[in-house]
Structures are given as C-alpha cells and as structure tokens.
Amino acid sequence: MTNSSLAAVAGAAAAQMGVSESTPTPPTGQPEAATAAEISAAEDRGWKMGAEAERERFMTIFTSDKISGNSARMSHAMDLATSSPDMSADKIVEMTTKHVAVDGSSNAGLSLDDRASDADPLGAAEGQPGGEVKGGIDTAAIYAKHNGSH
C-alpha cells in the first residue's frame, strides 16, 4: 500500500467518524514577542508566589511558641528548613521540639544516666564480669557465655 492509498483510507475513516481531515493551523495574530512577554510575566508571578509561600513557611516555624526565643531550637529549625525544603513547617517544629530540649541539650534519650538505669536494657550490661543481676538480666551469665566459659 502506498502513502497516498493510506491517506485515502485514513481520510475515509475520518469522514465516517465525522472528523475533519484538515490539519489545524497555528493561531494567527499572536506575535512571538507577546507570547514571550506572557511567559515572562507568568514566570515572575510563579517566583513571587513561591517566595511568598517560603516566607510563610519560615514565619510559621519561627513564630511557633515551641521555637521562638530559643536559640538552640531556632538554629536547629533553620538547618532543617534549609536542608529539607519539601518538609512542612509543622513537621519541622515537631522534629525540632522532639530532638532539641528547651535548654538546648539533645532529647535523644541516650544520656549516660539513661544507659545506667534499669529501664534501659543496654544499661544492664554495665559493670565488671561476674556482676550482679540488674534489671532482670544476669550479667555474670552474659559475660560467661561471651568468654566461652559457660
């Protein structure tokens, strides 16, 4: 089948479906300069809207009662906000208050006091081989098994 016969078949099918086979023409009377100006104006509006949204995000973070006035939390929130631009303001406030205490220390719960307590299972392994039962764990048995004398 030649190209002209394919075109005839396509034309007949289009006519049967009620579709005009004419090729659309580009719009006229729209100079290229006007289109470029419209694109530029749309870009400017987009940049302004994005900048406004980012300002609002930062204001939400830094005016939060949990962040405002606390230099350690403000610093952490700034680092998090700039390194994670897709993270919401509420999530940044939540993460910051979770990981930075009011006094600026870490809220990670990994202090030596926590480790030495019975509440922390890793704290139970503290001490010398042959130690006592602490927090329900027999450290002597642990050390004996580790040293191969069990």
N, C-alpha and C positions, 0 to 999 in steps of 0.2 A: 504494500500500500504506500502510495506517495504522500508527501506532505500536503499536497492540495486535496487529495481524497480524504485524508484525516481531518483537514479543516472543514470539508464539506459534511462529514459525519458529525463532527462537533457542533457545527452550525445547525444541522438538522435536529440534534438532540436538544440544543439550547432553545430552538424555536418551539419544540414540542413542550418544553417545560415553561415556556413563556419568558425566557431570559433573552435580553437583547445581546447580540454578539458584538456590539460595538465596544471598542476599547475606551475606557474613561479618559478624559483629557484632564491634564492638570489645571488647577484653578488659574484663572487669568485675572489680571488687575492687581495682583499681590506682589509688589516689588520685593526683591530679596532683602533690601535694606530694612523694610518694615518688619519682615519676619525675624531678622537678626535682632532688631530693637525689641521685639516682643519676647524673644528668647532671653535676651539680656535682662529685661525687666522681670521676667519670671524667675531667673536665677537670683536676682537681687532680693526679691520677695522671699525666696526659699532660704537664702542665707540669713535674712533678718528674722524669719520665723524660727530657724534653728538656733540662732544666737539667743533669742528670747526664751526658748524652751530650756536651753542650757543655763541661762541666768536664773530662771525659775527653779530649776533643779538644785543649783548651788544655794539659793536663798532658802529653799525648804530644808536642806541639810544643815546649814549653819545657823538658822534661826530656831532649830529644834531645841526644846528645853533640855534634852539629853546631851546636846553637843555644845551649845552656845556658852561661852565663858570658860570652857575647859580647854586649855591649850593642848594637852596631850590628845584629847579626843578630836579637837579641830584639826590637828596635824594628821592624825590617822585618817580622818574622814576625807581630807584634801588628797592624800595619797591614793586612797581607794577610789575617789570620784574621778581623778585624772587618769588613773591606770585602768579603770573599768567604765568607760563611757556609756556602755549599754545597761549598767546597773541602775536601778531606780533609786531615787532619793531615800525612800522608806527603807529599802534593803541596806543602803549604806549606813543609815542611822542605826538599824538593827545590828549589823555586823560590828560597827564601831563600839556600841554600848556593850555588846557581848564580849569583845576582846580587849577593851581598854577600860580599866576601872576608873572611878571618879578621881582617885588620887594619881592617876597616870600609870599605875602598875598594870601588869598583864592580868587578865581574867581567865587565863588558860587553865587554871586549876592544876598546875604542875609544880606547885611550890614544894620545897623540901618538907615543910610542915605537913602538907597533904600526903606526901610519899611515906612519911614515918608513921602515919596513923593506921589504925586497924581497919579503917574504912577503905583504904587503898590496898588492893591485893599485892601490888608490887612492893609496898612498904613492908609487907610481912617477910620478905626475903632479906631484909636488912639485918646485919649482925654478923657474928662470927660462926664458923661451922660448929655444929653441936649446940646451936642456940635453942631457945625455948619455943613452945608452941605460941604463935602470935596470930591473932585474927583467924583462928581455926586451922592454921597451916603449921605443920610440924617442920620447922626449918632444918632440924637435925636430919630428918629423913630425906629432905631435898638435897642437902649437901652430901649425904652418904651415897645417894644414888648417882649424883653428879660425879663424885670422885671414884666411883666404881667399887665402893666398899659395902654395897647393900646386898 
